[in-house]
Amino acid sequence: MKKTTDATATAIAAATMNRAPIALVVLLLAACGSSAPPPARGTPAPKADPVAMVAAIRAASVGDDDLFVQPVRDPRVDELRARAEALEAHGDYKGAGAAIAEALAITPTDNELLQWRAELSLLRRKWVEAERQANLAYEQGTKLGGLCRRSWSTIAHARQARGDSAGAEVARRQAEACAVPLPVRM
């Protein structure tokens, strides 16, 4: 009986030794695995086309029912605007932004320049910066009319590009609320 017990013990030891490498491999493979990715926040953003975004924003600012007041501008600012326009048309959004920054150094409260800077941030795919700058343009602006719509449309596009569909919808509703009816003249 002693011989059988020794043979059984040897067989068990051999089987255990054969399983040890397998268990080690399984343990190592399990350690290499990763956890599930965190759940996505909001709706995934569609492929953003900044040029189309800015075109839509600028188109939204044009309305037949809005009053339009053109302030007197400093000629230096007009030159910088022209330079920024040319640079933007050639796709040099960083250069256009530098020209706008220079113009803002002359007239820091020019809401149209602030809004333009926000749109240039969209063109450069800097979504958070675009929203921040559009908010600044809105806060310092009249809160009505085409510039108001541009600011809220910029905010909506920036939020949508970041995947914040609910926030984008709120901003779109705000843009709609910017309409100003012309006074009735009799």
PAPA-940387 format. One record per residue (C-alpha): x, y, z. Coordinates in pm, 1 decimal. Each point is the difference from the previous one (the first is absolute). Layout:
residues N
+----------+----------+----------+
!       px !       py !       pz !
+----------+----------+----------+
!        X !        Y !        Z !
...
+----------+----------+----------+
end
This chain:
residues 186
+----------+----------+----------+
!       px !       py !       pz !
+----------+----------+----------+
!      0.0 !      0.0 !      0.0 !
!    291.0 !    230.0 !     69.9 !
!    111.8 !    -42.2 !   -362.0 !
!   -342.7 !    103.0 !   -130.0 !
!     -8.1 !    305.0 !    222.9 !
!    348.2 !    101.9 !   -114.7 !
!   -102.4 !    -48.1 !   -363.2 !
!   -318.6 !    202.4 !     54.4 !
!    190.3 !    278.0 !    172.3 !
!    251.4 !      5.0 !   -285.7 !
!   -282.0 !     14.5 !   -257.9 !
!   -171.9 !    284.1 !    187.1 !
!    326.4 !    191.0 !     29.2 !
!     68.5 !    -47.6 !   -372.0 !
!   -350.6 !    116.0 !    -92.8 !
!     31.8 !    302.5 !    225.1 !
!    335.1 !     88.5 !   -150.9 !
!   -148.2 !    -27.1 !   -351.5 !
!   -284.9 !    234.9 !     95.7 !
!    224.4 !    259.6 !    162.1 !
!    132.7 !    139.4 !   -331.5 !
!   -352.2 !      7.0 !   -143.6 !
!   -132.7 !    179.8 !    307.0 !
!    289.0 !    245.5 !    -20.0 !
!    -73.1 !     72.9 !   -368.6 !
!   -371.2 !     48.8 !     73.5 !
!     83.2 !    230.6 !    290.5 !
!    238.3 !    207.2 !   -213.5 !
!   -251.2 !     27.0 !   -284.0 !
!   -270.2 !    111.7 !    241.1 !
!    231.5 !    270.5 !    133.7 !
!     56.1 !    131.3 !   -353.6 !
!   -369.2 !     55.9 !    -62.5 !
!   -148.9 !    346.6 !     31.9 !
!   -322.9 !    112.1 !    150.9 !
!   -291.4 !    115.5 !   -210.2 !
!     25.3 !    357.7 !   -126.2 !
!   -194.3 !    259.1 !    197.4 !
!   -347.3 !     70.6 !   -133.1 !
!    -15.0 !    278.1 !   -256.3 !
!   -140.7 !    332.4 !    116.7 !
!   -271.5 !    132.0 !   -224.8 !
!    -45.1 !    -87.7 !   -362.2 !
!    315.5 !    -62.6 !   -199.7 !
!     88.7 !    307.6 !   -200.2 !
!    -36.2 !    -28.2 !   -374.5 !
!    306.3 !     71.4 !   -209.6 !
!     40.8 !    374.5 !     44.8 !
!     57.6 !    220.7 !   -305.6 !
!    111.5 !    335.4 !    144.0 !
!    -22.0 !    183.5 !   -334.1 !
!   -363.5 !   -107.3 !    -42.6 !
!    -68.8 !     90.9 !    364.0 !
!    130.1 !    354.4 !    -43.0 !
!   -187.5 !     42.4 !   -328.8 !
!   -323.4 !   -103.6 !    175.8 !
!     71.5 !    233.1 !    292.5 !
!     58.0 !    297.5 !   -226.2 !
!   -307.9 !    -81.7 !   -206.8 !
!   -208.1 !    -13.8 !    319.8 !
!     98.2 !    357.3 !     83.2 !
!   -162.4 !    138.9 !   -313.7 !
!   -362.3 !     88.2 !     54.8 !
!   -242.9 !    233.4 !   -168.2 !
!   -173.9 !     67.8 !    327.6 !
!    301.9 !    135.7 !    187.7 !
!    115.7 !    351.4 !     61.2 !
!    359.2 !     50.5 !   -104.7 !
!    215.7 !    268.3 !    155.4 !
!    346.9 !     53.9 !   -142.4 !
!    230.0 !    173.4 !    249.9 !
!    271.5 !    241.4 !   -110.8 !
!    324.6 !   -197.1 !    -15.1 !
!    362.3 !     87.3 !     47.6 !
!    177.1 !    -19.5 !   -340.7 !
!    275.3 !   -215.6 !    153.6 !
!   -264.9 !   -252.7 !    105.7 !
!   -143.6 !      1.6 !   -352.6 !
!    346.2 !    -82.3 !   -139.2 !
!     39.3 !   -284.1 !    248.6 !
!   -347.2 !   -129.9 !    -86.9 !
!     92.7 !     -0.9 !   -369.7 !
!    322.2 !   -186.9 !     78.7 !
!   -186.8 !   -253.7 !    215.6 !
!   -257.6 !    -49.5 !   -275.8 !
!    271.9 !    -69.2 !   -258.2 !
!    186.4 !   -237.8 !    231.4 !
!   -318.5 !   -188.0 !     85.7 !
!    -88.0 !    -29.8 !   -369.9 !
!    340.2 !   -165.3 !    -56.9 !
!    -51.1 !   -241.5 !    290.7 !
!    249.6 !    171.7 !    231.1 !
!   -227.0 !     -2.4 !    304.4 !
!    283.8 !     53.0 !    244.2 !
!    118.1 !    308.6 !   -191.2 !
!   -356.2 !    130.5 !    -22.7 !
!    -33.4 !    -49.7 !    374.2 !
!    318.2 !    200.3 !     57.2 !
!   -139.1 !    287.9 !   -209.7 !
!   -326.6 !    -11.5 !    197.0 !
!    194.4 !     -2.9 !    328.8 !
!    189.8 !    308.1 !   -117.6 !
!   -328.9 !    172.2 !    -88.2 !
!   -141.6 !    -93.1 !    340.4 !
!    301.2 !    165.5 !    162.8 !
!   -121.3 !    323.9 !   -161.1 !
!   -373.8 !    -52.8 !     65.2 !
!    -31.3 !   -265.1 !    272.9 !
!   -378.1 !     26.2 !     26.2 !
!    -77.6 !    -49.5 !   -370.1 !
!   -252.2 !   -283.6 !     22.6 !
!     22.4 !    -82.9 !   -368.3 !
!    376.7 !    -52.6 !     33.8 !
!    -56.1 !   -213.1 !    309.6 !
!   -249.3 !   -211.6 !   -193.0 !
!    234.5 !    -27.2 !   -298.5 !
!    271.8 !   -126.3 !    234.2 !
!   -244.6 !   -265.3 !    125.8 !
!    -71.8 !   -108.5 !   -357.7 !
!    372.9 !    -21.4 !    -73.9 !
!     32.1 !   -227.1 !    304.0 !
!   -265.5 !   -225.8 !   -154.1 !
!    197.1 !     -5.6 !   -324.6 !
!    303.8 !   -111.1 !    201.6 !
!   -210.8 !   -271.5 !    174.3 !
!     44.8 !    160.0 !    340.7 !
!   -354.0 !    -69.9 !    118.1 !
!     29.7 !    110.3 !    364.0 !
!    180.3 !    320.8 !    -95.1 !
!   -261.8 !     74.9 !   -268.1 !
!   -282.9 !    -38.2 !    251.2 !
!    177.5 !    214.5 !    258.8 !
!     65.2 !    279.0 !   -250.2 !
!   -353.2 !    -11.6 !   -142.4 !
!   -133.8 !     28.5 !    356.0 !
!    219.0 !    305.9 !     50.6 !
!   -127.6 !    157.0 !   -324.4 !
!   -358.2 !    -69.1 !    108.6 !
!     49.3 !    132.2 !    354.7 !
!    152.1 !    325.6 !   -125.9 !
!   -246.8 !     32.1 !   -288.2 !
!   -357.2 !    117.4 !    -41.1 !
!   -151.4 !   -346.3 !     62.6 !
!   -222.1 !     44.8 !   -306.7 !
!     37.6 !    -10.4 !   -377.0 !
!    244.8 !   -161.2 !   -238.7 !
!    307.9 !     14.8 !    222.1 !
!   -197.2 !   -163.9 !    281.2 !
!   -102.2 !   -279.8 !   -239.9 !
!    361.3 !    -42.3 !   -113.9 !
!    119.1 !    -33.2 !    359.3 !
!   -262.5 !   -258.3 !     95.1 !
!     45.8 !   -188.4 !   -327.3 !
!    374.0 !    -16.3 !     68.8 !
!    -70.7 !   -134.0 !    348.5 !
!   -240.4 !   -258.2 !   -145.7 !
!    255.3 !   -120.9 !   -256.9 !
!    280.6 !    -14.0 !    258.0 !
!   -214.8 !   -204.7 !    237.5 !
!   -115.6 !   -233.4 !   -277.0 !
!    360.9 !    -55.1 !   -109.4 !
!     83.2 !   -104.5 !    357.1 !
!   -293.3 !   -243.5 !      6.4 !
!   -226.1 !    210.9 !    222.1 !
!   -322.9 !    -30.9 !   -201.0 !
!   -224.4 !    120.9 !    282.6 !
!    214.5 !    308.9 !     57.1 !
!      6.7 !     66.1 !   -374.5 !
!   -380.1 !    -12.2 !    -12.9 !
!    -25.5 !    251.6 !    284.9 !
!    237.8 !    231.7 !   -187.9 !
!   -203.2 !    -35.3 !   -321.9 !
!   -314.5 !    105.3 !    187.4 !
!    189.4 !    299.5 !    139.6 !
!    105.2 !     95.5 !   -354.6 !
!   -364.2 !     -4.6 !   -109.3 !
!    -88.0 !    232.0 !    287.9 !
!    240.3 !    265.9 !   -132.9 !
!   -238.0 !    118.6 !   -273.6 !
!   -100.5 !    363.9 !     22.4 !
!   -304.0 !    113.4 !   -193.3 !
!     26.2 !    333.4 !   -175.6 !
!   -211.3 !    275.5 !    149.2 !
!   -336.5 !     47.5 !   -164.6 !
!     -5.8 !    330.2 !   -187.6 !
!   -322.2 !    162.6 !   -104.1 !
+----------+----------+----------+
end
